[in-house]
Amino acid sequence: MRLPSQLRALAGALILLCMLALSASSTPALAADLVQKQTARYHFEWQPGLHGFAEQLMETVEADHDRIYGELGIETDAPTTVVILADEGQMLAEARARFGGRPPEWAAGLAWPSKRTIMLHAGIGRAELASTFRHEISHIALGTVGEGRAIPRWFKEGLAIRQGEGVDLERAWKLTEAATLGVLLPLEDLDRGFPASGARAGVAYAQAVHFIGYLIGTHGEAAFHDLIRGLREGATFEQAMAAAYPQTLAEIEADWLSSLKVRWGWLPIIFGSTSLWVIAAILLVVGWRRRKRQRRARFELLKRQEAIEMAEDIEVALPPFVPPRPLHDPYDGRPPTIH
């Protein structure tokens, strides 16, 4: 007598599991609900409620484009699509719906150079959103230049950080400390893969961006443009390097390491122990005053925006925390590029 009830319970559980599986695997694309607007070379799409984030990026995108592509010595009017979603989950769902695959769940941004598409989410905040966007533009630019050819990861990441974020004192300090202690990672090791987390990951990214700066600063922009031109013309990275520079990559790396020891080797000693704490205290006070002024200015800006957003029924959904930036490329150089 108990068998029929057990079968019914089992059947009900199976039906419920099937329904959950179907709902999880059939996340609808948001494309039909996105607001769209065009600049000269960028097609923006965003969820209602994210107008402010989109406008922020659209204000500077053409200037950012000219600078980033100009630093590579290339020009293009090919359109790029930029999709802005409210949070990480919706960005990943839209990415899967459009292009398939499984982007990592900690991504701050995604770039598909072959499709000239960038996806971002507003959960990382306005300042982080702007630098991530510039970072992804760099990946699109370099990806289309060297499409189908292997470019070292340290080169891609170092260039994108340099073009997207600029100078970072914390990263510079990590590099200085690592150079002084003799724990820098060979570029050949970084080409095989970046450390996944921890201090070594920070050192790896610091090395990559500083080496790109050294390459351009020491050998000039013309040689760097020759390297990029070689990639555009179909050369491998090694062939393009050999044609653009009088030294081998190993020789340039050795010179770079020597320059670090000479120029920066004394910094941790001078600014160590007591001196470091005094400087840190001064910087803390200066930073606190600056942040106070910024909060006051931001509060006034938010008050002005509130009336507009209420009139437009805008509702911005942000996660309660800023997700960590990714520290390695799980796609091993294949699209999408994740940040």
N, C-alpha and C positions, 0 to 999 in steps of 0.2 A: 504493500500500500504506500510505502514511502518513496518508491522508485519514481513514479510520475512527478511528484513534487520536486525531487532532486533534479530530474531532467529539465523541468520548467525553469528552475533556478539557474541551471547551467546555461540553458538557451538564452535566458534573459541577460546573463552576464556576458555571453558571447556577442549578443546584439549590441549591448552597451559599449563593449570594447571596439566593435566595428565602427559604431557611430563616432566614438572619440577619435579613432584613427583617421576616419574620413575627414572629420573637421580639422584635425591637425595638419593633414597633408594637402588640404585644399584651401590654404590661405589665399584669399582673392588679392589680385593686384590692385594697388591704389591709384593706378594711372588715370582712371576715369574721373577721380575726385580731385586731382591736383590742379592748382592754379598755375598758369603758364605765362611766361613773359620772355621776351627776346632782347638781348643786347646785340652788338655788332657781330660777335663771334661765339656767343654763348646762349644756349637755350635753357632757361631755368624752369623748373617745375617744383612746386612745394605744396604741402598740405595747408588748407585754410587754417589761419591762426599763426602761421609762421612768416607772415609778410615782412615783419621787421628784420628777421634773420636773412631773408632773401634780398631785401633792399640793401642791407649792409654789405653783402657780397657783390651785388650788382654795381654798387657805387664805385668800386675799385677794380673790378675784374678785368676791364680792358687795359688799364695801366699795369696791373699785375701780369697780364698776358704779355704785353710788350716787353716788360722787364725780363721775365723768365725766359721767354723765347729769344729775346735779344742777347741774353747772357750765353745762350747756346749758339748764337750766330745763325739762327734760322728764322724764317718767316712762314706763316701759314694763316689762311683765312678759313680753314676747315672748321665747321661748327663743332662745339663740344656741348653735350647735354649734362646739366647739373640737377640732381634730384635731392631735395632737402626734406627729410622726414622728422617727425616729432621726437622720436626716441630710437634707441638702438634696436629694439625688437622689430619695429616697423620698417626700419631701414633694411635689416637682414631679410625680413619677409618679402619686401619689394625686390631685393636683389635676387632672391631665389625664384620669385615669380617671373622676373624678366630674363634672367641668364642661367638659372639652374645652379647646381653646385651647393656647397655648404660653407659660406664664409664664416670665419670664427666669430664667436659671440661677444668678443671684446673689441671689435673693430670700431674705431672712431671715424673712419672714412674708408671708402672703397673706390678703386679706379680701374677701369678696363681700357687700356690704351688702344687696343685693336678696335674697340667700339666707341672710343672717344666719349666715355661716360664716367661721371663722378657721382658718387652717392655720399651724402653726409647726414648727420643727425644733430638736432639742436640740443640734445641732452648734454653735450660737452661744454656748452656756454659760448658766448659770443666771441670772446678773445681766442679761445681754443679753436672755434669754428673757422675763424679767419686764417689762422696759421695752418690749420689742417687743409683748408681749401687750396692755399698756395702750394703746400706740399704735394697735393694730388695733381695740381696743374703741372708741376715739374715732372711727376711720373708720367703723365700723359704725353708731355713734350718729348721726353727721352724715350718713352716706349714706342712712339711712332717713328722716331729717328732710327732706333735699333731694332725694329720689329722683326721677330724671327731669329734674332741672333742673341747669343748669351753675353750679357753685360754683367760684370761682377757686382755682387750685392752691395759691397762697400761703396762702389761708385754710385749706384742708384740711390742708396740711402743717404750717403754723404751729400750728394748734390741736392736732393730733395730737402734735406734739413737746412742746408745753406741757403737755398732759395726761398724756403717757406718760413723759416724761423729766425734766421740771422744769428747774432751773437747770443750765447747763453753762458753766463758766468759760472753756473754750477757745472756745466759740461766742461768748460775750460779748466776748472779746478780739478775735476776727475782726471782729465788728461795729464795735467801737470804732475799730479800725485803719482799716477801710474808710470809716467816717464821717469820720475825720480827714483821710484822703487824698482824699475826695470821689469814691469809686468805687462807691458804693451803686447797686444796680440798681432802676429804677422798678418799682413793683408791676405796672404794665401789662405790662412785659417778662416778669416772673415768671409772669404769668397765661398767657402764650403758651408757656412752657416753662422749666424750671430748667436751669442749666448741667449738663452731663453729668458733669463731674469737675473736679478741681483746686480752687484756692483760691476761685474765683468760686462754685463750688457750695456751699462752706462758708459763704460770705458770704450767699448766697441763702437758705439754711435759717436762718441766724442772723437775717436780716432778717424772715423770715416769722414766726418764733416771737416775736420782740421786738415786732413791730407788733401782734400779737394781744394781748400783754400791755399794750401802750400803749392799745389800743382799750378794753380792759376797765378798766384802772386809771384812765384819764383820764375816760372817759364813763360808767363805772359798769356794774355787772352788770345792772341793770334794762334799760338800752338794748341790751346784748348779748342778753339774753333776748328782747327785742322783735324783734331781728333774726332770731333762730332761730325765733320764733313766726311771723314773716312767711313764712319758708321753708316751715314746716309747713303754712301755709294756702295755699300755692301761688304765692306771689310769686316773681319772679325775684330774684337776689341784689341787683341794682341797685335794684329796687323796695323790697326789704326794708331795705336800707341807708338809702334816702331817708326811709322811714317811721320808722326807729328813731333816726336821728341828725340833729341840726340842721344839720350841715355835710355837704358832699359828700365822697366818698371822697378826691378829689384834695386838698381843703382839709385833711382830717385827716392825709393823708400828708405834706403840707407842714409842718404843725405838728409832726408826729413827727420829721421830718428836722431841724427847728430845735432840738427838744429834745435830740436826739443831739449836735448841735454844742455846745450850751451845757453839757450835763451831763457828756459823756464826751470832749469834744474835747481836754482837757488830759491825759488819762490816759496815752497813749503817750509824751508828752514827760516827764512826771514819772517814769514807770516804764521809761524807755528806758535804753539803754546799760548803764552799770555798775550802776545801781540794780536793773535787771531781772535781771541775773545774780546779784546778792546775794540777791534775793527768791527766784529760782529755786532757788538752792542750799539755802536754808532750807526751802523747800517740798519739795525732794527728800529731805532728811533726815527731815522729818516724815512724808512719804509712805512712805519705806522702813520706818520704825518701825511705822507703821500696817499696812502690808502684811505685815510680819513677824508681828504679832499676829493678823492675819486668817488667815495661812497656818497658824499654830499651832492656832487655833480650828477651821479647816476640817479639818486633819489629825485632830483628835480626833473631829470629826463623822463623817468618813469611816470611821474605825475602828469607831465605833458602828454605822454603816450597813452595814459590810462583813458583819457577822454576819447581819444581816437579809437582805441580798441573796444571800448564799451559801445561806441556808436556803430562799429563794424561787427560787433558780436564776436570778437576775436578771443580765442581761448588757447593759450600756449601750454602744452603739457610737457613738463620737464621731469626727468627722474630725480630722486632725492639725493643722488650722488654723482660725482664725475667719474666715469669709468676709466681704468688705467689705460695709458697709451700702449699699443702693442710693441713688443720688443723683438719680434722676429717675423719673418715672412713664411707662413706655413705652406704657401703655394710653391716655395722653392723657385721663385723667379717667374712663375707663370701667372697670368692674370686670374683674378683681380689682384691689384696691389693694395695692401691693407694698411691703414693707419688709424 
